[in-house]
Amino acid sequence: MGRYNKNRMPSYIRMDLRIDRKFYFNSFNLITYIEVQNLFNRSNVYEYYWKYSSNSPAVNYDWQILPVFGVSAQF
């Protein structure tokens, strides 16, 4: 019982940056944005799991740098 849940995952460090631009029209608004997720491009551990094919523990990593673009309309 002494070692149960003793290990911890490594620190999770991530910075996201987003820039929005809003355009006003008579009957609606249009919002465009550009976003960069995980700006530092760090390989963060998402989870550990057991890989049955090799009978050993393995690691899943979270997304590295990810650009996102979008448009939204408000009526």
mmJSON file of the N, C-alpha and C atoms, coordinates in Angstrom:
{"data_MODEL":{"atom_site":{
"group_PDB":["ATOM","ATOM","ATOM","ATOM","ATOM","ATOM","ATOM","ATOM","ATOM","ATOM","ATOM","ATOM","ATOM","ATOM","ATOM","ATOM","ATOM","ATOM","ATOM","ATOM","ATOM","ATOM","ATOM","ATOM","ATOM","ATOM","ATOM","ATOM","ATOM","ATOM","ATOM","ATOM","ATOM","ATOM","ATOM","ATOM","ATOM","ATOM","ATOM","ATOM","ATOM","ATOM","ATOM","ATOM","ATOM","ATOM","ATOM","ATOM","ATOM","ATOM","ATOM","ATOM","ATOM","ATOM","ATOM","ATOM","ATOM","ATOM","ATOM","ATOM","ATOM","ATOM","ATOM","ATOM","ATOM","ATOM","ATOM","ATOM","ATOM","ATOM","ATOM","ATOM","ATOM","ATOM","ATOM","ATOM","ATOM","ATOM","ATOM","ATOM","ATOM","ATOM","ATOM","ATOM","ATOM","ATOM","ATOM","ATOM","ATOM","ATOM","ATOM","ATOM","ATOM","ATOM","ATOM","ATOM","ATOM","ATOM","ATOM","ATOM","ATOM","ATOM","ATOM","ATOM","ATOM","ATOM","ATOM","ATOM","ATOM","ATOM","ATOM","ATOM","ATOM","ATOM","ATOM","ATOM","ATOM","ATOM","ATOM","ATOM","ATOM","ATOM","ATOM","ATOM","ATOM","ATOM","ATOM","ATOM","ATOM","ATOM","ATOM","ATOM","ATOM","ATOM","ATOM","ATOM","ATOM","ATOM","ATOM","ATOM","ATOM","ATOM","ATOM","ATOM","ATOM","ATOM","ATOM","ATOM","ATOM","ATOM","ATOM","ATOM","ATOM","ATOM","ATOM","ATOM","ATOM","ATOM","ATOM","ATOM","ATOM","ATOM","ATOM","ATOM","ATOM","ATOM","ATOM","ATOM","ATOM","ATOM","ATOM","ATOM","ATOM","ATOM","ATOM","ATOM","ATOM","ATOM","ATOM","ATOM","ATOM","ATOM","ATOM","ATOM","ATOM","ATOM","ATOM","ATOM","ATOM","ATOM","ATOM","ATOM","ATOM","ATOM","ATOM","ATOM","ATOM","ATOM","ATOM","ATOM","ATOM","ATOM","ATOM","ATOM","ATOM","ATOM","ATOM","ATOM","ATOM","ATOM","ATOM","ATOM","ATOM","ATOM","ATOM","ATOM","ATOM","ATOM","ATOM","ATOM","ATOM","ATOM","ATOM","ATOM","ATOM"],
"id":[1,2,3,4,5,6,7,8,9,10,11,12,13,14,15,16,17,18,19,20,21,22,23,24,25,26,27,28,29,30,31,32,33,34,35,36,37,38,39,40,41,42,43,44,45,46,47,48,49,50,51,52,53,54,55,56,57,58,59,60,61,62,63,64,65,66,67,68,69,70,71,72,73,74,75,76,77,78,79,80,81,82,83,84,85,86,87,88,89,90,91,92,93,94,95,96,97,98,99,100,101,102,103,104,105,106,107,108,109,110,111,112,113,114,115,116,117,118,119,120,121,122,123,124,125,126,127,128,129,130,131,132,133,134,135,136,137,138,139,140,141,142,143,144,145,146,147,148,149,150,151,152,153,154,155,156,157,158,159,160,161,162,163,164,165,166,167,168,169,170,171,172,173,174,175,176,177,178,179,180,181,182,183,184,185,186,187,188,189,190,191,192,193,194,195,196,197,198,199,200,201,202,203,204,205,206,207,208,209,210,211,212,213,214,215,216,217,218,219,220,221,222,223,224,225],
"type_symbol":["N","C","C","N","C","C","N","C","C","N","C","C","N","C","C","N","C","C","N","C","C","N","C","C","N","C","C","N","C","C","N","C","C","N","C","C","N","C","C","N","C","C","N","C","C","N","C","C","N","C","C","N","C","C","N","C","C","N","C","C","N","C","C","N","C","C","N","C","C","N","C","C","N","C","C","N","C","C","N","C","C","N","C","C","N","C","C","N","C","C","N","C","C","N","C","C","N","C","C","N","C","C","N","C","C","N","C","C","N","C","C","N","C","C","N","C","C","N","C","C","N","C","C","N","C","C","N","C","C","N","C","C","N","C","C","N","C","C","N","C","C","N","C","C","N","C","C","N","C","C","N","C","C","N","C","C","N","C","C","N","C","C","N","C","C","N","C","C","N","C","C","N","C","C","N","C","C","N","C","C","N","C","C","N","C","C","N","C","C","N","C","C","N","C","C","N","C","C","N","C","C","N","C","C","N","C","C","N","C","C","N","C","C","N","C","C","N","C","C","N","C","C","N","C","C"],
"label_atom_id":["N","CA","C","N","CA","C","N","CA","C","N","CA","C","N","CA","C","N","CA","C","N","CA","C","N","CA","C","N","CA","C","N","CA","C","N","CA","C","N","CA","C","N","CA","C","N","CA","C","N","CA","C","N","CA","C","N","CA","C","N","CA","C","N","CA","C","N","CA","C","N","CA","C","N","CA","C","N","CA","C","N","CA","C","N","CA","C","N","CA","C","N","CA","C","N","CA","C","N","CA","C","N","CA","C","N","CA","C","N","CA","C","N","CA","C","N","CA","C","N","CA","C","N","CA","C","N","CA","C","N","CA","C","N","CA","C","N","CA","C","N","CA","C","N","CA","C","N","CA","C","N","CA","C","N","CA","C","N","CA","C","N","CA","C","N","CA","C","N","CA","C","N","CA","C","N","CA","C","N","CA","C","N","CA","C","N","CA","C","N","CA","C","N","CA","C","N","CA","C","N","CA","C","N","CA","C","N","CA","C","N","CA","C","N","CA","C","N","CA","C","N","CA","C","N","CA","C","N","CA","C","N","CA","C","N","CA","C","N","CA","C","N","CA","C","N","CA","C","N","CA","C","N","CA","C","N","CA","C","N","CA","C"],
"label_alt_id":[null,null,null,null,null,null,null,null,null,null,null,null,null,null,null,null,null,null,null,null,null,null,null,null,null,null,null,null,null,null,null,null,null,null,null,null,null,null,null,null,null,null,null,null,null,null,null,null,null,null,null,null,null,null,null,null,null,null,null,null,null,null,null,null,null,null,null,null,null,null,null,null,null,null,null,null,null,null,null,null,null,null,null,null,null,null,null,null,null,null,null,null,null,null,null,null,null,null,null,null,null,null,null,null,null,null,null,null,null,null,null,null,null,null,null,null,null,null,null,null,null,null,null,null,null,null,null,null,null,null,null,null,null,null,null,null,null,null,null,null,null,null,null,null,null,null,null,null,null,null,null,null,null,null,null,null,null,null,null,null,null,null,null,null,null,null,null,null,null,null,null,null,null,null,null,null,null,null,null,null,null,null,null,null,null,null,null,null,null,null,null,null,null,null,null,null,null,null,null,null,null,null,null,null,null,null,null,null,null,null,null,null,null,null,null,null,null,null,null,null,null,null,null,null,null],
"label_comp_id":["MET","MET","MET","GLY","GLY","GLY","ARG","ARG","ARG","TYR","TYR","TYR","ASN","ASN","ASN","LYS","LYS","LYS","ASN","ASN","ASN","ARG","ARG","ARG","MET","MET","MET","PRO","PRO","PRO","SER","SER","SER","TYR","TYR","TYR","ILE","ILE","ILE","ARG","ARG","ARG","MET","MET","MET","ASP","ASP","ASP","LEU","LEU","LEU","ARG","ARG","ARG","ILE","ILE","ILE","ASP","ASP","ASP","ARG","ARG","ARG","LYS","LYS","LYS","PHE","PHE","PHE","TYR","TYR","TYR","PHE","PHE","PHE","ASN","ASN","ASN","SER","SER","SER","PHE","PHE","PHE","ASN","ASN","ASN","LEU","LEU","LEU","ILE","ILE","ILE","THR","THR","THR","TYR","TYR","TYR","ILE","ILE","ILE","GLU","GLU","GLU","VAL","VAL","VAL","GLN","GLN","GLN","ASN","ASN","ASN","LEU","LEU","LEU","PHE","PHE","PHE","ASN","ASN","ASN","ARG","ARG","ARG","SER","SER","SER","ASN","ASN","ASN","VAL","VAL","VAL","TYR","TYR","TYR","GLU","GLU","GLU","TYR","TYR","TYR","TYR","TYR","TYR","TRP","TRP","TRP","LYS","LYS","LYS","TYR","TYR","TYR","SER","SER","SER","SER","SER","SER","ASN","ASN","ASN","SER","SER","SER","PRO","PRO","PRO","ALA","ALA","ALA","VAL","VAL","VAL","ASN","ASN","ASN","TYR","TYR","TYR","ASP","ASP","ASP","TRP","TRP","TRP","GLN","GLN","GLN","ILE","ILE","ILE","LEU","LEU","LEU","PRO","PRO","PRO","VAL","VAL","VAL","PHE","PHE","PHE","GLY","GLY","GLY","VAL","VAL","VAL","SER","SER","SER","ALA","ALA","ALA","GLN","GLN","GLN","PHE","PHE","PHE"],
"label_asym_id":["A","A","A","A","A","A","A","A","A","A","A","A","A","A","A","A","A","A","A","A","A","A","A","A","A","A","A","A","A","A","A","A","A","A","A","A","A","A","A","A","A","A","A","A","A","A","A","A","A","A","A","A","A","A","A","A","A","A","A","A","A","A","A","A","A","A","A","A","A","A","A","A","A","A","A","A","A","A","A","A","A","A","A","A","A","A","A","A","A","A","A","A","A","A","A","A","A","A","A","A","A","A","A","A","A","A","A","A","A","A","A","A","A","A","A","A","A","A","A","A","A","A","A","A","A","A","A","A","A","A","A","A","A","A","A","A","A","A","A","A","A","A","A","A","A","A","A","A","A","A","A","A","A","A","A","A","A","A","A","A","A","A","A","A","A","A","A","A","A","A","A","A","A","A","A","A","A","A","A","A","A","A","A","A","A","A","A","A","A","A","A","A","A","A","A","A","A","A","A","A","A","A","A","A","A","A","A","A","A","A","A","A","A","A","A","A","A","A","A","A","A","A","A","A","A"],
"label_entity_id":["1","1","1","1","1","1","1","1","1","1","1","1","1","1","1","1","1","1","1","1","1","1","1","1","1","1","1","1","1","1","1","1","1","1","1","1","1","1","1","1","1","1","1","1","1","1","1","1","1","1","1","1","1","1","1","1","1","1","1","1","1","1","1","1","1","1","1","1","1","1","1","1","1","1","1","1","1","1","1","1","1","1","1","1","1","1","1","1","1","1","1","1","1","1","1","1","1","1","1","1","1","1","1","1","1","1","1","1","1","1","1","1","1","1","1","1","1","1","1","1","1","1","1","1","1","1","1","1","1","1","1","1","1","1","1","1","1","1","1","1","1","1","1","1","1","1","1","1","1","1","1","1","1","1","1","1","1","1","1","1","1","1","1","1","1","1","1","1","1","1","1","1","1","1","1","1","1","1","1","1","1","1","1","1","1","1","1","1","1","1","1","1","1","1","1","1","1","1","1","1","1","1","1","1","1","1","1","1","1","1","1","1","1","1","1","1","1","1","1","1","1","1","1","1","1"],
"label_seq_id":[1,1,1,2,2,2,3,3,3,4,4,4,5,5,5,6,6,6,7,7,7,8,8,8,9,9,9,10,10,10,11,11,11,12,12,12,13,13,13,14,14,14,15,15,15,16,16,16,17,17,17,18,18,18,19,19,19,20,20,20,21,21,21,22,22,22,23,23,23,24,24,24,25,25,25,26,26,26,27,27,27,28,28,28,29,29,29,30,30,30,31,31,31,32,32,32,33,33,33,34,34,34,35,35,35,36,36,36,37,37,37,38,38,38,39,39,39,40,40,40,41,41,41,42,42,42,43,43,43,44,44,44,45,45,45,46,46,46,47,47,47,48,48,48,49,49,49,50,50,50,51,51,51,52,52,52,53,53,53,54,54,54,55,55,55,56,56,56,57,57,57,58,58,58,59,59,59,60,60,60,61,61,61,62,62,62,63,63,63,64,64,64,65,65,65,66,66,66,67,67,67,68,68,68,69,69,69,70,70,70,71,71,71,72,72,72,73,73,73,74,74,74,75,75,75],
"pdbx_PDB_ins_code":[null,null,null,null,null,null,null,null,null,null,null,null,null,null,null,null,null,null,null,null,null,null,null,null,null,null,null,null,null,null,null,null,null,null,null,null,null,null,null,null,null,null,null,null,null,null,null,null,null,null,null,null,null,null,null,null,null,null,null,null,null,null,null,null,null,null,null,null,null,null,null,null,null,null,null,null,null,null,null,null,null,null,null,null,null,null,null,null,null,null,null,null,null,null,null,null,null,null,null,null,null,null,null,null,null,null,null,null,null,null,null,null,null,null,null,null,null,null,null,null,null,null,null,null,null,null,null,null,null,null,null,null,null,null,null,null,null,null,null,null,null,null,null,null,null,null,null,null,null,null,null,null,null,null,null,null,null,null,null,null,null,null,null,null,null,null,null,null,null,null,null,null,null,null,null,null,null,null,null,null,null,null,null,null,null,null,null,null,null,null,null,null,null,null,null,null,null,null,null,null,null,null,null,null,null,null,null,null,null,null,null,null,null,null,null,null,null,null,null,null,null,null,null,null,null],
"Cartn_x":[0.82,0.0,0.859,2.109,2.965,3.253,3.301,3.639,2.405,1.23,0.017,-0.237,-0.371,-0.595,0.517,1.715,2.83,3.419,3.482,4.064,3.112,3.678,2.897,3.332,2.443,2.763,3.652,4.427,5.255,4.404,5.0,4.285,3.741,2.532,1.856,1.943,2.678,2.869,2.395,1.51,0.953,0.508,0.735,0.25,-0.478,-1.688,-2.483,-2.571,-2.597,-2.71,-3.837,-4.728,-5.866,-6.073,-6.337,-6.62,-7.97,-8.89,-10.226,-10.36,-11.191,-11.533,-13.023,-13.718,-15.174,-15.543,-16.389,-16.875,-18.366,-18.769,-20.165,-20.88,-22.043,-22.905,-24.273,-25.192,-26.5,-27.279,-27.35,-28.209,-27.447,-26.126,-25.367,-23.91,-23.217,-21.794,-21.032,-19.861,-19.015,-17.711,-17.357,-16.144,-15.2,-13.984,-12.943,-11.861,-11.193,-10.13,-9.048,-7.889,-6.757,-6.215,-5.914,-5.467,-4.305,-3.358,-2.259,-2.299,-2.539,-2.575,-1.216,-0.792,0.509,1.636,1.648,2.595,4.05,4.339,5.708,6.109,5.151,5.399,5.983,5.468,5.962,5.222,5.935,5.334,4.839,3.58,2.979,2.383,2.589,2.027,0.526,-0.257,-1.708,-2.161,-1.58,-1.935,-0.903,-0.873,-0.105,-1.093,-0.702,-1.572,-0.718,-1.351,-0.655,-0.776,0.348,0.382,0.489,-0.597,-0.652,0.244,0.458,1.271,2.727,3.245,4.626,4.684,3.503,3.403,4.243,4.044,4.797,3.984,4.334,3.628,4.019,3.097,3.347,2.74,3.055,2.636,1.886,0.776,0.093,0.411,0.827,1.136,-0.002,-0.164,-1.152,-0.663,-1.536,-1.158,0.06,0.91,1.968,1.391,2.151,1.639,0.51,-0.579,-1.768,-2.398,-2.341,-3.018,-4.509,-5.33,-6.789,-7.294,-8.147,-8.746,-10.258,-10.985,-12.425,-13.179,-14.469,-15.387,-16.685,-17.258,-18.511,-19.419,-20.711,-21.691,-22.657,-22.949,-23.93,-25.105,-26.314,-27.508,-28.305],
"Cartn_y":[-1.202,0.0,1.26,1.161,2.322,3.033,2.297,2.923,3.205,2.85,3.033,4.527,4.936,6.328,7.269,6.765,7.597,8.413,7.838,8.54,9.604,10.669,11.764,12.009,12.579,12.919,14.159,14.336,15.538,16.797,17.942,19.222,19.419,19.968,20.245,21.746,22.146,23.563,23.833,24.82,25.131,26.592,27.267,28.633,28.712,29.291,29.496,30.996,31.362,32.762,32.875,33.841,34.013,35.49,35.802,37.172,37.162,37.992,38.108,39.445,39.462,40.711,40.675,41.73,41.786,42.838,42.443,43.342,43.567,44.836,45.202,45.509,44.883,45.152,45.563,45.949,46.436,45.403,44.175,43.181,42.057,42.023,40.964,41.395,40.637,40.845,39.621,39.838,38.756,38.782,37.645,37.548,36.567,36.995,36.102,35.983,34.848,34.673,33.746,33.914,33.02,32.682,31.411,30.934,29.968,30.036,29.074,28.392,27.086,26.319,25.677,25.63,25.099,25.86,27.143,28.048,27.651,27.058,26.644,25.343,24.681,23.417,22.349,22.293,21.352,20.02,18.926,17.588,17.271,17.568,17.316,15.916,15.231,13.898,14.026,13.356,13.358,12.207,11.014,9.861,8.755,7.889,6.65,5.511,4.505,3.343,2.099,0.965,-0.314,-0.795,-1.014,-1.467,-2.986,-3.647,-5.102,-5.793,-5.176,-5.817,-5.993,-5.053,-5.167,-5.479,-5.57,-5.876,-4.909,-3.61,-2.587,-1.29,-0.39,0.895,1.767,2.652,3.566,4.923,5.918,7.296,7.856,8.538,9.354,10.809,11.551,12.966,13.822,14.989,15.952,16.592,17.333,18.021,18.881,18.961,19.965,21.235,22.072,23.349,23.103,23.854,23.644,24.985,25.388,26.622,26.358,27.321,27.218,28.529,28.448,29.614,29.46,30.548,30.404,31.675,31.491,32.591,32.293,33.31,33.164,34.332,34.061,35.116,35.25,36.48,36.775,37.522,36.98,37.612,38.306],
"Cartn_z":[0.0,0.0,0.0,0.367,0.479,-0.831,-1.958,-3.242,-4.097,-3.645,-4.427,-4.669,-5.929,-6.339,-5.883,-5.75,-5.303,-6.46,-7.657,-8.8,-9.324,-9.846,-10.409,-11.849,-12.603,-13.992,-14.009,-15.084,-15.177,-15.328,-15.084,-15.185,-16.591,-16.652,-17.914,-18.147,-19.178,-19.463,-20.888,-21.025,-22.337,-22.35,-23.472,-23.645,-24.982,-24.938,-26.136,-26.404,-27.674,-28.07,-29.088,-28.879,-29.79,-30.083,-31.344,-31.771,-32.488,-32.006,-32.591,-33.311,-34.342,-35.039,-35.303,-34.873,-35.013,-36.062,-37.015,-38.059,-37.824,-37.775,-37.508,-38.815,-39.011,-40.153,-39.626,-40.509,-40.073,-39.272,-39.753,-39.098,-38.394,-38.487,-37.818,-37.626,-36.831,-36.596,-37.09,-37.62,-38.102,-37.302,-36.727,-35.909,-36.575,-36.814,-37.332,-36.273,-36.245,-35.259,-35.79,-35.221,-35.447,-34.059,-33.869,-32.561,-32.756,-31.864,-31.849,-30.484,-30.483,-29.245,-29.018,-27.767,-27.355,-28.065,-27.847,-28.492,-28.243,-27.085,-26.751,-27.439,-28.1,-28.806,-27.88,-26.668,-25.668,-25.778,-25.622,-25.618,-24.208,-23.949,-22.647,-22.6,-21.497,-21.324,-21.089,-21.932,-21.784,-20.884,-21.106,-20.283,-20.447,-19.475,-19.55,-19.738,-20.499,-20.688,-20.864,-20.762,-20.905,-22.341,-23.005,-24.389,-24.383,-24.737,-24.647,-25.673,-26.833,-27.868,-27.433,-26.658,-26.174,-24.686,-24.045,-22.618,-21.772,-22.045,-21.321,-21.264,-20.35,-20.303,-21.493,-21.903,-23.012,-22.664,-23.48,-23.211,-24.416,-24.153,-25.151,-24.844,-25.873,-25.702,-26.227,-25.635,-26.093,-27.388,-28.07,-29.306,-29.072,-30.089,-30.036,-30.648,-31.292,-31.789,-32.797,-32.64,-33.472,-33.835,-35.104,-35.515,-35.765,-35.375,-35.54,-36.129,-37.139,-37.761,-37.703,-37.608,-37.565,-37.865,-38.157,-38.427,-37.692,-37.09,-36.36,-36.713,-36.814,-37.113,-35.95,-35.576,-34.531,-35.161,-34.98,-35.563,-34.5],
"occupancy":[1.0,1.0,1.0,1.0,1.0,1.0,1.0,1.0,1.0,1.0,1.0,1.0,1.0,1.0,1.0,1.0,1.0,1.0,1.0,1.0,1.0,1.0,1.0,1.0,1.0,1.0,1.0,1.0,1.0,1.0,1.0,1.0,1.0,1.0,1.0,1.0,1.0,1.0,1.0,1.0,1.0,1.0,1.0,1.0,1.0,1.0,1.0,1.0,1.0,1.0,1.0,1.0,1.0,1.0,1.0,1.0,1.0,1.0,1.0,1.0,1.0,1.0,1.0,1.0,1.0,1.0,1.0,1.0,1.0,1.0,1.0,1.0,1.0,1.0,1.0,1.0,1.0,1.0,1.0,1.0,1.0,1.0,1.0,1.0,1.0,1.0,1.0,1.0,1.0,1.0,1.0,1.0,1.0,1.0,1.0,1.0,1.0,1.0,1.0,1.0,1.0,1.0,1.0,1.0,1.0,1.0,1.0,1.0,1.0,1.0,1.0,1.0,1.0,1.0,1.0,1.0,1.0,1.0,1.0,1.0,1.0,1.0,1.0,1.0,1.0,1.0,1.0,1.0,1.0,1.0,1.0,1.0,1.0,1.0,1.0,1.0,1.0,1.0,1.0,1.0,1.0,1.0,1.0,1.0,1.0,1.0,1.0,1.0,1.0,1.0,1.0,1.0,1.0,1.0,1.0,1.0,1.0,1.0,1.0,1.0,1.0,1.0,1.0,1.0,1.0,1.0,1.0,1.0,1.0,1.0,1.0,1.0,1.0,1.0,1.0,1.0,1.0,1.0,1.0,1.0,1.0,1.0,1.0,1.0,1.0,1.0,1.0,1.0,1.0,1.0,1.0,1.0,1.0,1.0,1.0,1.0,1.0,1.0,1.0,1.0,1.0,1.0,1.0,1.0,1.0,1.0,1.0,1.0,1.0,1.0,1.0,1.0,1.0,1.0,1.0,1.0,1.0,1.0,1.0,1.0,1.0,1.0,1.0,1.0,1.0],
"B_iso_or_equiv":[0.0,0.0,0.0,0.0,0.0,0.0,0.0,0.0,0.0,0.0,0.0,0.0,0.0,0.0,0.0,0.0,0.0,0.0,0.0,0.0,0.0,0.0,0.0,0.0,0.0,0.0,0.0,0.0,0.0,0.0,0.0,0.0,0.0,0.0,0.0,0.0,0.0,0.0,0.0,0.0,0.0,0.0,0.0,0.0,0.0,0.0,0.0,0.0,0.0,0.0,0.0,0.0,0.0,0.0,0.0,0.0,0.0,0.0,0.0,0.0,0.0,0.0,0.0,0.0,0.0,0.0,0.0,0.0,0.0,0.0,0.0,0.0,0.0,0.0,0.0,0.0,0.0,0.0,0.0,0.0,0.0,0.0,0.0,0.0,0.0,0.0,0.0,0.0,0.0,0.0,0.0,0.0,0.0,0.0,0.0,0.0,0.0,0.0,0.0,0.0,0.0,0.0,0.0,0.0,0.0,0.0,0.0,0.0,0.0,0.0,0.0,0.0,0.0,0.0,0.0,0.0,0.0,0.0,0.0,0.0,0.0,0.0,0.0,0.0,0.0,0.0,0.0,0.0,0.0,0.0,0.0,0.0,0.0,0.0,0.0,0.0,0.0,0.0,0.0,0.0,0.0,0.0,0.0,0.0,0.0,0.0,0.0,0.0,0.0,0.0,0.0,0.0,0.0,0.0,0.0,0.0,0.0,0.0,0.0,0.0,0.0,0.0,0.0,0.0,0.0,0.0,0.0,0.0,0.0,0.0,0.0,0.0,0.0,0.0,0.0,0.0,0.0,0.0,0.0,0.0,0.0,0.0,0.0,0.0,0.0,0.0,0.0,0.0,0.0,0.0,0.0,0.0,0.0,0.0,0.0,0.0,0.0,0.0,0.0,0.0,0.0,0.0,0.0,0.0,0.0,0.0,0.0,0.0,0.0,0.0,0.0,0.0,0.0,0.0,0.0,0.0,0.0,0.0,0.0,0.0,0.0,0.0,0.0,0.0,0.0],
"pdbx_formal_charge":[null,null,null,null,null,null,null,null,null,null,null,null,null,null,null,null,null,null,null,null,null,null,null,null,null,null,null,null,null,null,null,null,null,null,null,null,null,null,null,null,null,null,null,null,null,null,null,null,null,null,null,null,null,null,null,null,null,null,null,null,null,null,null,null,null,null,null,null,null,null,null,null,null,null,null,null,null,null,null,null,null,null,null,null,null,null,null,null,null,null,null,null,null,null,null,null,null,null,null,null,null,null,null,null,null,null,null,null,null,null,null,null,null,null,null,null,null,null,null,null,null,null,null,null,null,null,null,null,null,null,null,null,null,null,null,null,null,null,null,null,null,null,null,null,null,null,null,null,null,null,null,null,null,null,null,null,null,null,null,null,null,null,null,null,null,null,null,null,null,null,null,null,null,null,null,null,null,null,null,null,null,null,null,null,null,null,null,null,null,null,null,null,null,null,null,null,null,null,null,null,null,null,null,null,null,null,null,null,null,null,null,null,null,null,null,null,null,null,null,null,null,null,null,null,null],
"auth_seq_id":[1,1,1,2,2,2,3,3,3,4,4,4,5,5,5,6,6,6,7,7,7,8,8,8,9,9,9,10,10,10,11,11,11,12,12,12,13,13,13,14,14,14,15,15,15,16,16,16,17,17,17,18,18,18,19,19,19,20,20,20,21,21,21,22,22,22,23,23,23,24,24,24,25,25,25,26,26,26,27,27,27,28,28,28,29,29,29,30,30,30,31,31,31,32,32,32,33,33,33,34,34,34,35,35,35,36,36,36,37,37,37,38,38,38,39,39,39,40,40,40,41,41,41,42,42,42,43,43,43,44,44,44,45,45,45,46,46,46,47,47,47,48,48,48,49,49,49,50,50,50,51,51,51,52,52,52,53,53,53,54,54,54,55,55,55,56,56,56,57,57,57,58,58,58,59,59,59,60,60,60,61,61,61,62,62,62,63,63,63,64,64,64,65,65,65,66,66,66,67,67,67,68,68,68,69,69,69,70,70,70,71,71,71,72,72,72,73,73,73,74,74,74,75,75,75],
"auth_comp_id":["MET","MET","MET","GLY","GLY","GLY","ARG","ARG","ARG","TYR","TYR","TYR","ASN","ASN","ASN","LYS","LYS","LYS","ASN","ASN","ASN","ARG","ARG","ARG","MET","MET","MET","PRO","PRO","PRO","SER","SER","SER","TYR","TYR","TYR","ILE","ILE","ILE","ARG","ARG","ARG","MET","MET","MET","ASP","ASP","ASP","LEU","LEU","LEU","ARG","ARG","ARG","ILE","ILE","ILE","ASP","ASP","ASP","ARG","ARG","ARG","LYS","LYS","LYS","PHE","PHE","PHE","TYR","TYR","TYR","PHE","PHE","PHE","ASN","ASN","ASN","SER","SER","SER","PHE","PHE","PHE","ASN","ASN","ASN","LEU","LEU","LEU","ILE","ILE","ILE","THR","THR","THR","TYR","TYR","TYR","ILE","ILE","ILE","GLU","GLU","GLU","VAL","VAL","VAL","GLN","GLN","GLN","ASN","ASN","ASN","LEU","LEU","LEU","PHE","PHE","PHE","ASN","ASN","ASN","ARG","ARG","ARG","SER","SER","SER","ASN","ASN","ASN","VAL","VAL","VAL","TYR","TYR","TYR","GLU","GLU","GLU","TYR","TYR","TYR","TYR","TYR","TYR","TRP","TRP","TRP","LYS","LYS","LYS","TYR","TYR","TYR","SER","SER","SER","SER","SER","SER","ASN","ASN","ASN","SER","SER","SER","PRO","PRO","PRO","ALA","ALA","ALA","VAL","VAL","VAL","ASN","ASN","ASN","TYR","TYR","TYR","ASP","ASP","ASP","TRP","TRP","TRP","GLN","GLN","GLN","ILE","ILE","ILE","LEU","LEU","LEU","PRO","PRO","PRO","VAL","VAL","VAL","PHE","PHE","PHE","GLY","GLY","GLY","VAL","VAL","VAL","SER","SER","SER","ALA","ALA","ALA","GLN","GLN","GLN","PHE","PHE","PHE"],
"auth_asym_id":["A","A","A","A","A","A","A","A","A","A","A","A","A","A","A","A","A","A","A","A","A","A","A","A","A","A","A","A","A","A","A","A","A","A","A","A","A","A","A","A","A","A","A","A","A","A","A","A","A","A","A","A","A","A","A","A","A","A","A","A","A","A","A","A","A","A","A","A","A","A","A","A","A","A","A","A","A","A","A","A","A","A","A","A","A","A","A","A","A","A","A","A","A","A","A","A","A","A","A","A","A","A","A","A","A","A","A","A","A","A","A","A","A","A","A","A","A","A","A","A","A","A","A","A","A","A","A","A","A","A","A","A","A","A","A","A","A","A","A","A","A","A","A","A","A","A","A","A","A","A","A","A","A","A","A","A","A","A","A","A","A","A","A","A","A","A","A","A","A","A","A","A","A","A","A","A","A","A","A","A","A","A","A","A","A","A","A","A","A","A","A","A","A","A","A","A","A","A","A","A","A","A","A","A","A","A","A","A","A","A","A","A","A","A","A","A","A","A","A","A","A","A","A","A","A"],
"auth_atom_id":["N","CA","C","N","CA","C","N","CA","C","N","CA","C","N","CA","C","N","CA","C","N","CA","C","N","CA","C","N","CA","C","N","CA","C","N","CA","C","N","CA","C","N","CA","C","N","CA","C","N","CA","C","N","CA","C","N","CA","C","N","CA","C","N","CA","C","N","CA","C","N","CA","C","N","CA","C","N","CA","C","N","CA","C","N","CA","C","N","CA","C","N","CA","C","N","CA","C","N","CA","C","N","CA","C","N","CA","C","N","CA","C","N","CA","C","N","CA","C","N","CA","C","N","CA","C","N","CA","C","N","CA","C","N","CA","C","N","CA","C","N","CA","C","N","CA","C","N","CA","C","N","CA","C","N","CA","C","N","CA","C","N","CA","C","N","CA","C","N","CA","C","N","CA","C","N","CA","C","N","CA","C","N","CA","C","N","CA","C","N","CA","C","N","CA","C","N","CA","C","N","CA","C","N","CA","C","N","CA","C","N","CA","C","N","CA","C","N","CA","C","N","CA","C","N","CA","C","N","CA","C","N","CA","C","N","CA","C","N","CA","C","N","CA","C","N","CA","C","N","CA","C","N","CA","C","N","CA","C","N","CA","C"],
"pdbx_PDB_model_num":[1,1,1,1,1,1,1,1,1,1,1,1,1,1,1,1,1,1,1,1,1,1,1,1,1,1,1,1,1,1,1,1,1,1,1,1,1,1,1,1,1,1,1,1,1,1,1,1,1,1,1,1,1,1,1,1,1,1,1,1,1,1,1,1,1,1,1,1,1,1,1,1,1,1,1,1,1,1,1,1,1,1,1,1,1,1,1,1,1,1,1,1,1,1,1,1,1,1,1,1,1,1,1,1,1,1,1,1,1,1,1,1,1,1,1,1,1,1,1,1,1,1,1,1,1,1,1,1,1,1,1,1,1,1,1,1,1,1,1,1,1,1,1,1,1,1,1,1,1,1,1,1,1,1,1,1,1,1,1,1,1,1,1,1,1,1,1,1,1,1,1,1,1,1,1,1,1,1,1,1,1,1,1,1,1,1,1,1,1,1,1,1,1,1,1,1,1,1,1,1,1,1,1,1,1,1,1,1,1,1,1,1,1,1,1,1,1,1,1,1,1,1,1,1,1]
}}}
